[in-house]
Amino acid sequence: MPKPDGWTPPEENVRSEVEEAEAVAPVAEAVAVEENLAKPVSDVPVQPEDNTPLERFVTLCANIISWVFVPLLMPVYGIILIFSLSFLSFAPFHTKLVFTLIVFGANFIVPMLLVLLLKKLKMIEDIGLNGRRERLIPYIITIICLSGTGLFLYLKMAPLWVAMFYAGGALAALINLLVNFRWKISAHAAGMAGVVAMLIQVIKEGPSSQGMEWWIVGAIITAGLLGSSRIWLGRHTLMQVLAGTAVGFLCVWTLSLI
């Protein structure tokens, strides 16, 4: 009995379909890889999931600590501690208030407004600046603001070590900026370590308030809690926190010796 044109045995049909699928598979895989490469990659770390009430509580505390001791507030905490614990505590209240407001405006309000502007322009994804690529412009802004604050205090005849606290912060931010091109470093740890170095300098310059040793111990404990919070939240590794601590402390301490 004659067979219709184009008819092939069932086995051959199955074989041809398998061969066709094998030929198409590499092409599909290549297309999928190309599509994935075309998607923008975010380097913002993903916060680990909390599975228990205790973990959720620890995460809440870690977030609170991270925001209370955000790097932009370290210069403000620094000037408050200087006016409260050093011999500058004898300065008139209105003088301390004016200088504190100037430091607050220059080092928190101005940078925060610029960060919000960058967020609105979609130049950053997160105002927490947790992605390494998002930190370039904010670091530059921070360096300018800290340098300007140090120069302002120097011109206003503040003690040199006070001006050097802000100059040391600017130097630490510059080093962090350079390191940030290849590796993420903890700005939180750097800022808190700078405050610890400043408190040690307060004792050295004397006279200072009684119980300064406890203030330093409290600052060190706070630095430990802050670094642990950044690690718990998945924002930094232990080495990134230790590196930030070393940079912040050494920059402020070294310039304070001038």
Secondary structure in CASP SS format (residue, H / E / C, confidence):
PFRMAT SS
TARGET T0000
AUTHOR 0000-0000-0000
METHOD secondary structure of the structure
MODEL  1
M C 1.00
P C 1.00
K C 1.00
P C 1.00
D C 1.00
G C 1.00
W C 1.00
T C 1.00
P C 1.00
P H 1.00
E H 1.00
E H 1.00
N H 1.00
V H 1.00
R H 1.00
S H 1.00
E H 1.00
V H 1.00
E H 1.00
E H 1.00
A H 1.00
E H 1.00
A H 1.00
V H 1.00
A H 1.00
P H 1.00
V H 1.00
A H 1.00
E H 1.00
A H 1.00
V H 1.00
A H 1.00
V H 1.00
E H 1.00
E H 1.00
N H 1.00
L H 1.00
A H 1.00
K C 1.00
P C 1.00
V C 1.00
S C 1.00
D C 1.00
V C 1.00
P C 1.00
V C 1.00
Q C 1.00
P C 1.00
E C 1.00
D C 1.00
N C 1.00
T C 1.00
P H 1.00
L H 1.00
E H 1.00
R H 1.00
F H 1.00
V H 1.00
T H 1.00
L H 1.00
C H 1.00
A H 1.00
N H 1.00
I H 1.00
I H 1.00
S H 1.00
W H 1.00
V H 1.00
F C 1.00
V C 1.00
P H 1.00
L H 1.00
L H 1.00
M H 1.00
P H 1.00
V H 1.00
Y H 1.00
G H 1.00
I H 1.00
I H 1.00
L H 1.00
I H 1.00
F H 1.00
S H 1.00
L H 1.00
S C 1.00
F H 1.00
L H 1.00
S H 1.00
F H 1.00
A C 1.00
P C 1.00
F H 1.00
H H 1.00
T H 1.00
K H 1.00
L H 1.00
V H 1.00
F H 1.00
T H 1.00
L H 1.00
I H 1.00
V H 1.00
F H 1.00
G H 1.00
A H 1.00
N H 1.00
F H 1.00
I H 1.00
V H 1.00
P H 1.00
M H 1.00
L H 1.00
L H 1.00
V H 1.00
L H 1.00
L H 1.00
L H 1.00
K H 1.00
K H 1.00
L C 1.00
K C 1.00
M C 1.00
I C 1.00
E C 1.00
D C 1.00
I C 1.00
G C 1.00
L C 1.00
N C 1.00
G C 1.00
R H 1.00
R H 1.00
E H 1.00
R C 1.00
L H 1.00
I H 1.00
P H 1.00
Y H 1.00
I H 1.00
I H 1.00
T H 1.00
I H 1.00
I H 1.00
C H 1.00
L H 1.00
S H 1.00
G H 1.00
T H 1.00
G H 1.00
L H 1.00
F H 1.00
L H 1.00
Y H 1.00
L H 1.00
K C 1.00
M C 1.00
A C 1.00
P C 1.00
L H 1.00
W H 1.00
V H 1.00
A H 1.00
M H 1.00
F H 1.00
Y H 1.00
A H 1.00
G H 1.00
G H 1.00
A H 1.00
L H 1.00
A H 1.00
A H 1.00
L H 1.00
I H 1.00
N H 1.00
L H 1.00
L H 1.00
V H 1.00
N H 1.00
F C 1.00
R C 1.00
W C 1.00
K C 1.00
I C 1.00
S C 1.00
A H 1.00
H H 1.00
A H 1.00
A H 1.00
G H 1.00
M H 1.00
A H 1.00
G H 1.00
V H 1.00
V H 1.00
A H 1.00
M H 1.00
L H 1.00
I H 1.00
Q H 1.00
V H 1.00
I H 1.00
K H 1.00
E H 1.00
G C 1.00
P C 1.00
S C 1.00
S C 1.00
Q C 1.00
G C 1.00
M H 1.00
E H 1.00
W H 1.00
W H 1.00
I H 1.00
V H 1.00
G H 1.00
A H 1.00
I H 1.00
I H 1.00
T H 1.00
A H 1.00
G H 1.00
L H 1.00
L H 1.00
G H 1.00
S H 1.00
S H 1.00
R H 1.00
I H 1.00
W H 1.00
L C 1.00
G C 1.00
R C 1.00
H C 1.00
T C 1.00
L H 1.00
M H 1.00
Q H 1.00
V H 1.00
L H 1.00
A H 1.00
G H 1.00
T H 1.00
A H 1.00
V H 1.00
G H 1.00
F H 1.00
L H 1.00
C H 1.00
V H 1.00
W H 1.00
T H 1.00
L H 1.00
S H 1.00
L C 1.00
I C 1.00
END
